Amino acid sequence: MNKDAKVPAVVLSHGSGGVDSNLYDVWAKELNATGYAVLITDSYKPRGVVETNSNQELVPYPAHVADTMNALRMLVTHPQIDAARIFNIGFSRGGSVAFDTAWPTWSDPVNTSTVKFAGHVAFYPGNCNIRYRSDDREKATAPILLVLADRELEEAQNVAVCSRWHDELIAKGNNIRYTEFKDARHAFDTLNFTYRVNPRTTCQEL
């Protein structure tokens, strides 16, 4: 490979459990193998927080989004990163982050020199029951792929509500696709669960 060639990158946004092994041992490993640089943001440890499963208010959600946007802000200045091919993938709470960073209301407060994420993948995200006034006047700045758990098995979110909301946003002209994984529970990609997904296949869908 040409040492001067620029490579695509992925910012991984962790869930309420914090940065755990699946980010390093599953996602970063697979993405590195396919030629992506990976930056894993940690919105918890620098703030003295281990997890927010027990109390989501320990780290305000907007701070989590801002951390991800600042990761993009940093990556676009790196001489070996292709600024036009930086993606955001998130899981659970981080899946909500990966979804929201596609919308100007959330992304514009952080100055990234007009660069936006090239695509967003949200795994089993939350926040589907929240609506914003900006939903009717904004468009997503890049394609969004949502990977949802089985609606009969998802413990943390009402998948039917998510699907209905996504259909509404698609009808308004947004480039959004979603898929529901049969027999998959919340956090099905983690190492201690039976259900797994192939990160390479997911990246190809972008």
ChimeraX attribute file (.defattr): number of C-alpha atoms within 10 A of each C-alpha:
attribute: neighborCount
match mode: 1-to-1
recipient: residues
	/A:1	4
	/A:2	5
	/A:3	6
	/A:4	8
	/A:5	10
	/A:6	15
	/A:7	16
	/A:8	18
	/A:9	27
	/A:10	26
	/A:11	24
	/A:12	28
	/A:13	29
	/A:14	26
	/A:15	26
	/A:16	19
	/A:17	14
	/A:18	21
	/A:19	20
	/A:20	12
	/A:21	13
	/A:22	16
	/A:23	22
	/A:24	15
	/A:25	12
	/A:26	17
	/A:27	21
	/A:28	22
	/A:29	15
	/A:30	16
	/A:31	18
	/A:32	13
	/A:33	11
	/A:34	13
	/A:35	11
	/A:36	19
	/A:37	20
	/A:38	21
	/A:39	17
	/A:40	17
	/A:41	17
	/A:42	17
	/A:43	27
	/A:44	19
	/A:45	11
	/A:46	8
	/A:47	10
	/A:48	10
	/A:49	12
	/A:50	15
	/A:51	18
	/A:52	17
	/A:53	13
	/A:54	9
	/A:55	9
	/A:56	12
	/A:57	9
	/A:58	15
	/A:59	17
	/A:60	11
	/A:61	15
	/A:62	12
	/A:63	12
	/A:64	21
	/A:65	24
	/A:66	19
	/A:67	17
	/A:68	28
	/A:69	26
	/A:70	16
	/A:71	19
	/A:72	25
	/A:73	19
	/A:74	11
	/A:75	21
	/A:76	21
	/A:77	13
	/A:78	11
	/A:79	12
	/A:80	16
	/A:81	18
	/A:82	17
	/A:83	22
	/A:84	15
	/A:85	18
	/A:86	24
	/A:87	24
	/A:88	29
	/A:89	26
	/A:90	25
	/A:91	25
	/A:92	24
	/A:93	27
	/A:94	28
	/A:95	26
	/A:96	26
	/A:97	34
	/A:98	33
	/A:99	29
	/A:100	20
	/A:101	24
	/A:102	23
	/A:103	18
	/A:104	15
	/A:105	13
	/A:106	16
	/A:107	20
	/A:108	16
	/A:109	10
	/A:110	16
	/A:111	13
	/A:112	19
	/A:113	10
	/A:114	8
	/A:115	14
	/A:116	25
	/A:117	24
	/A:118	20
	/A:119	24
	/A:120	29
	/A:121	29
	/A:122	26
	/A:123	28
	/A:124	29
	/A:125	28
	/A:126	21
	/A:127	17
	/A:128	17
	/A:129	10
	/A:130	8
	/A:131	10
	/A:132	8
	/A:133	7
	/A:134	11
	/A:135	14
	/A:136	11
	/A:137	8
	/A:138	15
	/A:139	17
	/A:140	20
	/A:141	18
	/A:142	18
	/A:143	17
	/A:144	24
	/A:145	23
	/A:146	25
	/A:147	20
	/A:148	27
	/A:149	26
	/A:150	20
	/A:151	21
	/A:152	13
	/A:153	15
	/A:154	18
	/A:155	13
	/A:156	14
	/A:157	20
	/A:158	19
	/A:159	22
	/A:160	13
	/A:161	14
	/A:162	22
	/A:163	19
	/A:164	12
	/A:165	16
	/A:166	18
	/A:167	15
	/A:168	14
	/A:169	18
	/A:170	14
	/A:171	11
	/A:172	14
	/A:173	11
	/A:174	18
	/A:175	15
	/A:176	19
	/A:177	16
	/A:178	17
	/A:179	13
	/A:180	15
	/A:181	16
	/A:182	13
	/A:183	13
	/A:184	21
	/A:185	22
	/A:186	22
	/A:187	23
	/A:188	20
	/A:189	21
	/A:190	18
	/A:191	15
	/A:192	11
	/A:193	12
	/A:194	10
	/A:195	16
	/A:196	15
	/A:197	14
	/A:198	11
	/A:199	16
	/A:200	13
	/A:201	9
	/A:202	12
	/A:203	15
	/A:204	7
	/A:205	9
	/A:206	13
